[in-house]
Amino acid sequence: MKLNLKRPIVFFDLETTGTDICKDRIVEISVLKVMPDGEEILKTRRVNPTIPIPLESSLIHKIYDADVQDCKTFKQIARDMDQFLKGCDLGGYNLLRFDIPLLAEEFLRCDIDFDIDSRNVIDACRIFHQMEQRTLSAAYMYYCDKKLENAHSAEADTVATYHILMAQLDRYQHTPVEVAEGVEEFPIQNDMELLHKFTVQKTADLSGRIVYNNAGQEVFNFGKHKNVPVEEVLQKEPGYYDWMMKSEFPLQTKKVLTRIRLRKVQLS
């Protein structure tokens, strides 16, 4: 199957020093750009994270400090990477919860605002979990009838995700999903906008600390103010903004929080 694309889509996967979006860094990034005409451009590069790679992480992805000590830092490749991703939709496996937020943090450290709102984001993991409830290696075997060799290498995981998505389209394009009582839709179609709507739960920030309620208001999604509108909290407890800005929240979350705060000031 050939993907029905209106613009390029880039599948990507990160190997990192750990799973903390604020503290951890990229050690390897693999990107597979699929063009509307079917052309595929695959690039993989290792990155000097500028911090030590914990042994427990190295044991998973097999990348050690010595392997990346002579590699370029993310700051040195950020501009080229940003250009490569411009105008492209994004695809990956579990990228909504980890890969995109961490990549956005890396870009923001380089003063690059990684734009997500104008892109379709296709998460094969969300499709898989909503339709079958399994893992990447199991997904590859289930959909492609192949064993995933070199699991936890960025390139193998990236290519596998691309193949999984195409197999998912073949399998589910005629499978209905009940969206309301007595109402069925066919969300798995060879259309990036439909897949984006099916796989992405929109949040105000990439890490999900600030989400939208049913009225479309930004509300906190953690702590003592969970489900309370952000504007209301900032008005009644101004110090909460200062606390968040000084605490270890993602830079992108702080950016969204500041935008809400400034919007409130401008309207008052």
C-alpha positions, 0 to 999 in steps of 0.5 A: 500500500502507498500512503495517501499523502497531501504533504510529506510525513516524517516517521521518527524515533528517539533513543535517549539518556532516560525518560525524563522530558525535562532532564534527559537528552537525545543520543540517537534520532532516526527519521524516515521522510515519506514523500507524496510520490512514495519516495522514502528518505531515511536518515539516522544519526547519533548525538552527543547528549552532553550528559552521561548516559546511564548504564541502565539506558545503554543496556537497552539501546546499546549506545554508550558514552564512548559511542557518542563522544565525538558526535555533534550535539543536538544544538549543532544539528538543530537547524538542519533537523528543523528544516528537514521537518518543516512542512511535514506531518509526523508519525511514530510509535508512542510519540505523543507521550514521549518523543514529541515532548522531548524533541520539542524540549531539545529544540526549545533549548536551541531557541527553536519553536517546534511547531506542532499545531499545523501538523497532522500527528499519526501515532501508530501506538494509539491505533494499535492500543485502541484496536488490539492493545499490544507492544511494538514488537508484538505489533510488528509480528501481528501486523507484518508477520515478522520478528522485529530484529534490533528492537530498541534501535532507533532505525529498526523501530522507525522503519517497523512503525512505518510498515505497521501503519501501512499494515494497519490501513490494510487491516482496518479500513473497513472496520467500524468503531462505535463513536456513540450509541448506535453511531459507527465510523470508519476512522482508519482510512488512508487519510492523514487528517482522519488518522490525526483525529483518531490518534491525537487527544489534543492538549494545550501543552505537549506533555499533558500538564495542561489540557482542555475541558469540555468547554474548551478551557485550559485546565491543569491536569495534575496536582491540587488544581487538577481540572481547575481552569488555568486562568482561574488559578493564576488569578486567585493564586498568582504565586502558582505561576512563579512556582511552576516557572521555577520548578522542573516542568518542560520548557514548552509547558512553561511557554504555554502557561506564560501565553495563557497568563499574558492573554489574561493580562491583555484582556483585563 
